[in-house]
Amino acid sequence: MTPPEQRNKEVSRLLADDYSQKILVSTYSIPMSAQRLSRICQIPIAACYRRIHELEQAGLIAVDREKEVYKGRKVRLYRC
């Protein structure tokens, strides 16, 4: 399989995945952190981070901005 075919197959797999769909729909209008996505979508946090990483690699989601939450600790907000 050529690289474009592999990428298309990966994007198709992600779009068919229930967790990925929930993440994409939730971040369409409002940027959200992985922790909030995990809570709202009822996705285990490890699976949520894994899907976010895969969606980033596929170009379907990106970091919208970073927000400082506590004593210099920053949280990334993702947007579809």
GUTINU-605793 format. One record per residue (C-alpha): x, y, z. Coordinates in steps of 0.1 Angstrom, whole numbers, plus 5000, padded with zeros to 4 digits. Example, Ala and Ser with C-alpha at 12.3 -4.5 7.8 and 13.67 -1.06 7.14 Angstrom:
512349555078;513749895071;
//
This chain:
500050005000;501350354992;501650615019;498450815007;496450485008;497750405042;496850755054;493350735039;492850395056;493950535090;491550835086;488650605077;489450385107;489450685130;486250825116;484550495122;485750465158;483150555184;485650735208;487150935179;483651045167;482751165202;485951365205;485551525170;481851615177;482651755211;485551975199;483852105168;482552425183;484352455217;488052365224;488352115252;491051955273;491651585273;490351565309;487151735300;486651525269;487251215289;484551315314;481951445290;482351165264;482750895291;486050775276;488850635298;491550905301;494250685286;492050595256;491150965253;494851075251;495550785226;492750895203;493651255205;497251165195;495950955166;493551235155;496451485156;498651265135;495851235110;495251605109;491751585122;492251765155;494752025166;495852225197;493752535197;495652695226;497252625260;495552745292;497352795325;495252625352;497352615383;500752755393;502252745358;500652405349;499252435314;496552235297;496152195260;492752265245;491952075214;489652165185;488451975155;
//
